[in-house]
Amino acid sequence: MRLSHLFFATLRDDPTEAEMPSHRLLLRAGYVRQLGSGIYSLLPLGKKVSDRVEQVIREEQDRIGGQEMEMPVVHPADIWRASGRYDAIGPELGRFKDRNGRDMVLAMTHEEVVGILLADIVKSYRQLPMQVYHFQTKWRDEPRARGGLIRVREFVMKDAYSCDLDQAGLDASYDAQHGAYVRTFERLGLDTVAVASDVGIMGGSQAHEFMFLNPAGEDVLVLCEACGYAANRQVAAVPRPDPTPEEPLPLEEVATPGTTTIASLAEFLGVGPERTAKAAFFMTGDARLVTAIVRGDHEVNETKLGNAVKAIGGMRPATVDEIKAAGMEPGYGSPMGARDTVVAVDDLVARSANLVAGANREGFHYRNVNSGRDYTPDVTADITNAQEGDACPVCGKPVILRNGIEVGNIFKLGTKFTDAAGATYLGEDGQAHPIVMGSYGIGVGRNVACIVEAHHDDKGIVWPAEVAPYAAHLVSIGGAKDPRVTEIAERLHALAQDAGPRHEILWDDRDESPGVKFTDAELLGMPWILTVSPRSLAAGGVEVTERATGDRSTRPLEEVEALVANGFPTGP
């Protein structure tokens, strides 16, 4: 490909809206352009990288017996109602009516469709097990698109689905997908860790997320360096020692003006935050006000809380008016005397006596508040976040917290979706049995962004050879002074085209200065830079630079021609 013909444009300055290196570099180097919030076009360079990533995923899925297919992006809403997810999912799910007034869905995943296909196609145990997968556009109306391709609203995902006879078969399929994911991310140049995670809208019995560690990641991971325990903080349950036993003391109302935060309250009363009870308020998608009570030295874990109260349609922070309508005062709130609210109490609060809690009156708190005596919880559960230094639930050593970006997930679904679709098989015993499913997703664009996060420097992107859009970047300089430069560049370009797509090179044939050409070559990030110039020819051939290390040498033309035709080294 001649750079003069390429549909792209580089940016000389960093885009002001770009927060992460991947966002900044993919925009600057002409790989993507933004159309709207969380909506991006892949320009030819970006599409080539995306295709390379897809091919790696495809090869590893095929390796474990996956069969590629394609399912629609638009679904009748009725199949989502049958599974229960139409009402359980909040505004992230795209809903609309067709011209005949029928409710439709823009797919964010395809479990319902697979269930229907299984009901139609699979009749006998002899047809199982099987695995199918596809690459398809998804729509999720994220409330906070960010980070370029890291969190978007429209994206391409690889969905794979295992279909088994029983739980043992699902376990085997799950393990096979786990291995395929490990190999996939290794080939993509991503160092990942698999962590236990919440099953969320997918349901089922078990889930893991593959996380790329990155300080800008929105997920917080709880890791133990001693034994290898790894979990998303959404589900990490760490043991917390019992507080020192105390006899319950009588309630005592105290004036606490201007103490709307735990820090100000603790300072005013001269107590530690662990002696306070903090209230947080949420509205569920099914219009229930939830009052969550945790100790002042902890934070509410919204995922745990949502699971504990069986929230439908997600949760959002409650408004001041909603809190006051239930008889509570923001900044001084507690469940005492409240009405029309689901009270969820953290189990550590339930074991802690004589805490300071709000009096539901501005400027006042109560001392010696005891859960169960002074208010009655509807739910008592672990609803707090794990913290740095908490004890590992496996070995007891201190855990650490790290941020991560989810690049893939795997779920043991069980029979939730096949039950909804009536997908059964006739077993050897002559009886009908539900097909047991697993679901396995990888976001393609997010992986592209994470590869850039892992492989860049202050000059630009440094693509691993496996996913680079071109095998090399050819720079020709001084062709007007020495016709041999253009002649040799033409020969190398033609040789690469004849060698096939994986050998294709990008030739900067533009009439630009050497400085502009070299700057763009480093910004675009092909694994190798080939420079043909009068100086390189005088030195004996073509200058070859490895982008990742900066190592350069002048090599004979015959050797470079062999590299172009047969392939460049792909690793140390």
N, C-alpha and C positions, 0 to 999 in steps of 0.2 A: 504494500500500500504506500502510495506517495503521500507525504504529509500535506503537500499542496492541494490534494484532492479530498483530504479527510474533513468530514463534517464535525468540526470542533473549534473551540477558541479557548485559549488560556487566559487567565486573569493575572495581572502582575501584582495585585495587592490582595491581601487576605479579605474574604468577604466578612463584613461586620457581623452578620448573623450566625457565623460558624463558630461553635463553641469547642468542638472536638477536632483533633488533627484529621480524622478521616473525612469529616464534613468539609473542612477547609480545603484539603488537598484534592478531593474528588471534584469539587467545584472549580478550583484553580486550574487543575490539569485538564478540564474539559471532558470529564467522564460522565457527569450528570448535570441536569439543570432542574430547578424547582419550578413547578407549575402552580402549586397552592400549598397550604399547610399540610405537611405530611404526604405530598404527592409529587413524585419526581419522574422526569424522563431520563431514560438511559440513553446517552449518546452512543455512537458506534463503539468507542473505546470501552465505555461502561457495559454495553451489551456483550462485547466479547469476553470481558472478565466474568460477567454473570453466567454466560454460557459455559465457560471453563469450570466455574464452581459447580454448576448443574451437572456437568459431565463427571466430575469426581464423585458427587453424590450418587449419580445414576450407576456408575460402575460398582460402587460398594453395595448398593441395593440389589443390583443384579447378582452380585457375588453370593448373596445369601438367599437367592431364589425369588427375589421380587419380580413381579410382572408389571411393566409400565402400562398405564392406561390414561384416560382423561375423563374427568367428570365436570359437569356444568358449574358455572359460578353463580347462576341464578336458580333458586330453589322455591318450590311452593311452600308457603309458610306452614301448611298442614303437617309436613313431615317433621318440622321443628316443634310443632305443638305436641305431636305424638311422643316425642322424646322428652318433653317437658322443658326444653331449653328456650323456646320462644318467649316465655314469660320470665324465665329465670335469669336471662341475660339482659343487662341494661341497655342504654343507648349505643353501646359499642356495636351492637348488631344492626346492620343496615336493613330497614324495613321499608317496603313501598307497595303500591297497588299497581297491577297491570291495567291495561285499557278496559278490561272487563270487570274491574273492581275486585279481583282476587288478591289476597294478601300474598306477598312474595318476600324473599329474603336474599340479600347479597351474602354469599357464603363467606364465613370466617373460618370454616373447617368443614369436613365432609363425612363425618361419622354416620349421619342419617342416611346419606345416599348409599354408602357402602352397605348399611344394613338392608336397605331395600333391594339392592342388587343381589345380595346373598340370598334373600328370601326368594328371589326370582330364579336364580341360577343353581344354587347348591341344594341338592336333594338327599345325597347319600354321604355317609362317613368316608366313602372311597374318594370323594373330591377334596378332602381335607387332610392335612393342613395346606394353606396357601397364603401367600403374601402379595398384595397389590400396592402400587404407589402411583402418584402422578405429581406433576408440577402444575400449579394453577394459581391464578390471581386471587387474592383475598382482599376483603374490605373489612377493616375494623375502625370504627370512628373514635380513635383515641382522643381523649380530652387534652392531652399535652404531647403533640408530636415534637420530637427534639432530636438533635444529634445527626441531622441528615438522614442517612439510611438506617440509623440505629432504631429509631421509633417512628414509624410512618403509619399512614392510614391505608394506603394501597400498596400491596407487595406480593411477590411470588413466593410460595412455600412449597416445599416437598412434603406431601402427606403420604405416609405409608400405613397400611393396615394389615395386621396379622389376623388370620381366621383359623381357629383351632377347635379341636374336639372337646377339650377340657382344660382345666386349670394347669395341669402339667404341660400341656402343649403350649399354652400361653407363656408359661415360665420359660420354656425353651426358646420361643420366638422373641421374647423380651431380651433374653441373654444374647441372642444372635444380633438383634438390632443394637444392643449396647456395644458389642464388638465392632459392628459396622460403623457406628458413630465414632468410636475411638480412632479407627483407621481413617475415616473421612476427615476428621479435624487435624490429624497428623499430616495428611497429604495437603491440606489447605494451609499448613503452617501456623496453626493455632494451638496453643498450649491450653487445654481445658481441664476442668475438674467436674466430675459428675456429683451432684448433690441431691439429696432427698428433697422433694418439693410437694407443694399442695396440688391435689388433683383438680381443684377449681371447677370450672364449668364442664370439664370432661367427665368427672366422676371416676369411679373405679376404686381399686384397692391399693395402688402404688404408682408413684411417678418419680422420675428423676429429670433434672435439668442439667444440660452440659453448659458450663459457665466458662467464659473467657474472662480472666481476672483483669480488671481495668478500674482505675480510680474513679472514672466517670460513670461506672455502671450503676444502674438504679437499684439492682438487687443487692442485698447485704447477705453475705455468706458466713455461716458459723463453721469454723474449721478447727480441728484438733491436730496439731503437728505431731503429737505423741502417738496416736493410734490411727489416724486417718479418717476420723469421723468428719462428715461433710453434710451440711444441710442448709437449705435456704432459711433465712431467719423467719420467714413466714410460718415455717412448721417446726423449727428447732425447739425442742423441749429440754431445758437444762434443769438439773435438780437444784433446788434452793433450800438451804437449811431452815429448820423451824426457828422462828424468833424465840427469844427468851420468854418463858411462860409468865403471864401476869394475871392477876385477878381483875375482872372487869370493874372499873370505877364508875361512879355516877357521872352522868352527862353534866357538862359545865359550859354554858354559853359565854364566849369572850368577845370583846370588841376587837376587830382586826381591820382598821380602816386602811384602804389602799393596798390590800394584799390579794391581788387577783391572780398572782402566780405562786407556784410552790416555793420558788426561791425567796420571794418577798415574805411569804407567810412564815417559812421556817426561820428566817432572820428575825422577823418581828417577835416571834414567840421563843426564840432561842432554842429551837429543837432541830434535829436532823431531818432531812426530807423523808427518811424511812419511817418517821413517826407521823406522817401525814397520809391522807387518802385523797387521791386526785380523781376528779370526775371528768369524763369525756363523753360527748353526746353525738349520736349519729342517727340518721334516718335511713331505713332500709328501703329497697325498691318496692316492697309491699306496704309502705307507709307506716311502719312502726318506729317509734322513738326508742332508741336504745341508750341507756345510761350505763357506761362502763366505769368501774371503780378499780383503780390500781394504786399501789403504793406510790408515794411521791418520788421515790428514787427509781421508778421504772416508767416505761412508755407503753401505751396500748399497741398491741399488734392487731391491725385491722383484719388480717386474714383469719387469725385464730378467733377473733371476736365474731366475725361473720359466720364462721363455721359453728361456733358455740350457740349462737342464737338462730341458726338456720336462716340467715338472711336470703331473701329472694330478690333477684334483680340488683344485687350489689348494695353498697352503702355510700353515703356522702355525709359530710359534717352537717349537723343540725344548725338551723338558723337561731338567732336570739329569740325571735318570736315563738318558734316551735318549742324551745326550752322553757320559756316563761309560761306557755300555755299548759305545760305539765306541772306547774307549781314550783319550778326551780329557778334559781338566779345564776346566770352566767358569771363565773369568777368566784362565786360563793356557793356553788351547787353541790347537792348530795341527794341521795334517794329519800332522805327522811321527809316524810310528808308529801312526797311526789305522787302523781297520779298518771295513769295512762302511759306508762313507760315500762319497757323490759329492762330489768336491772341485772346486769352481768357483772359479777364480782370475781376478781382474780383470786386464785386459791391462796396466794400469799397474804392477801388482805384478810381472807377468811381466817387465817391462822395468826393474824397480828392483832393484839388487843390494844384498846385505848388509843386509837389514832385521832388526829385532828382532821375534821371534815367540815364542809360548808354547812352553814345554818339556813341556806336559802333565803337569806336576808342580807342586803348589801351592807358590807362592813362588819359582818359577824361570822364567826365559826364556832363549832362545838369542839371541846376537848372530850377525850374518852369515848369516842364513837366505836361501837363494836358491831360488826356484821352479824346478823342473826338475832341480835337483841334490839338494836335501834332501827333496823330496816331489814326486810326479808328479800334476799336475792331470788331471782327467777332462775338464774344459772350461775353456778360456781365452776370455774375452769381456769386453766392456764391461758391467760389472754395478754401476756406481756412479751416484749422483745427480749431475746437473749442479749447479754451485754459482754463486752470484752472482759476476759478474766473469769467468767462464770465457769463452773465445773463441767467438764465434758460428760455427757450422759453415759458414755461407754467406759471410759477409763478414769474419770475424775480429775484429769489434769486441766489446767486453764485453757479455754478456747480463745481463738483470735477471730476478729471480724475483718472481712475483706469485701470490697465491692466487685461485682461481676456483671457481665452482659450475657444474657441467655442466647446461645447460638443453636440450641436444639433441645428437644424434650421427648420423653418416652413415657407412655401411660399403659397401665394394665386396666383396660376398660371393663372386662368381664362381659356380662350379657345385657347391660343397660340398653344398648342401641339395637341389638338383635331381638331382644324381647319386644321393644317398641315396634319393630318392623315385622315381627312374626317370622324371623329367620331361624329355621330349625333344620336339622338333618336327621335322617333315619339311621339309627345306630345299628351295630351288629346284633343288639338285643331286640331289634324290631321296634324299638320305641323312638319317639321324637325327642330330640335334645336341642337346647339352644346352642347356637354357634358362639364361641367365646372369642372376643375381639381384643386387640391391642392397637394403639394409635401412636405414631411416631412422626414428629415434625421437625423440619429444618427450614429456617427463613433464609432465602438465598441472598437478598440484598443486605441483610444484617451481617451475614458472614463476609460479604465483600467489604463492608465497612470495617469489620473487626480485623480482617487481614491487613488493611491499611493501618489500623491502630497498632498492630503488632510489627509492621514492616514499613517504616518510614524513617527519614532523618530530616535534618534541617533544610535539605535541598529539595525534597519531594518524596514520592512514593518509591518503594523498593519491592516490586512484585516478586514473590516466589515463582520459579519457572513453571510450576504446575498450573498457575492461574493467570499468568501474564498475557495480555492481549496479543502481544507479538514476541517472538523469540528474541529479537534484538532490535536495536534502534540504530539505523545507519545514518551517519552524518557525513555529507560530502562538502568539502570546503575548497575553494580556489579553483573550481572547474572552469571559470572564464580564463584563467591564466594557464592552466594545464589541462588540455582535453582528456588526458588519461584519467583524471579524477572522475569525470562524468562517465567515461567509458567503463571503468571498473565498477562504479556504483551501479550502473545499469546492469552489468553482468551479475553482480551479487543479488540485486533485486529480482532479476529474472530467474536466477538459480533457486532462490527461496520460493518463488511462486511455483516452480516446477516440482519442488520437493514436497509440497502438500501444505495444508492449513497449519499444522503444528510447527512448521519451519518458517512460516511467513514472517517477513521483517517489515519494519516501518522505516521508510526512507525519507529523511528530511531533505527534499530537493528544492526547498524554497530559496529565494534570493534574499537571504537574511544574513546578518553578521554572524561570525563564529560564536560570539558571546550569547546571542539570542538562541542559536541552535543548541549549544551545550546546556544552557539553562533549561530549555524545554526538554531536552533529553533526560536530564536528571529529575525534572519535575514529573514527567510522565512515567518513569520508573521501570522501563524494560530491564530484564536481568543483565543484558549485555549491550554495550555501546561500541559500535564499529565506526571508526573515523578514517575516511579516505581524504588525503590532502597531499599537496606537493611535498610537504615535510615528511609525512608517513611513507610516501613512495620513495623518497630519497633515503629514508632509514631502512628500507627493505620490504615494505608491504603496507599492511593495514594496522592501525592502532586498535587494540582490543582492550576494553575496560570492563571489569566486572563491577556492576553497579553497587552491589552490596558491600564490597570491601574497598573499592576504589583502586584495586590492583590493575595496573595497565602494562602492556607490552606491545611491541611491534612484531607482528608475525608475517611470515611469507604469505603472499596472495593464495598460493595453492592450499596452505593449511586453513586459511579463513574460508575458502570455497568449500573445503571438506566439512568444516563446522556448520556452514549454512546448509549444506545438502544433507548431512547426516545427523545433525543435532548438536547443540551446545551442552557442556557439562551442566548438570542440574543440582549439584551439591558438592560438598567438600570431598 
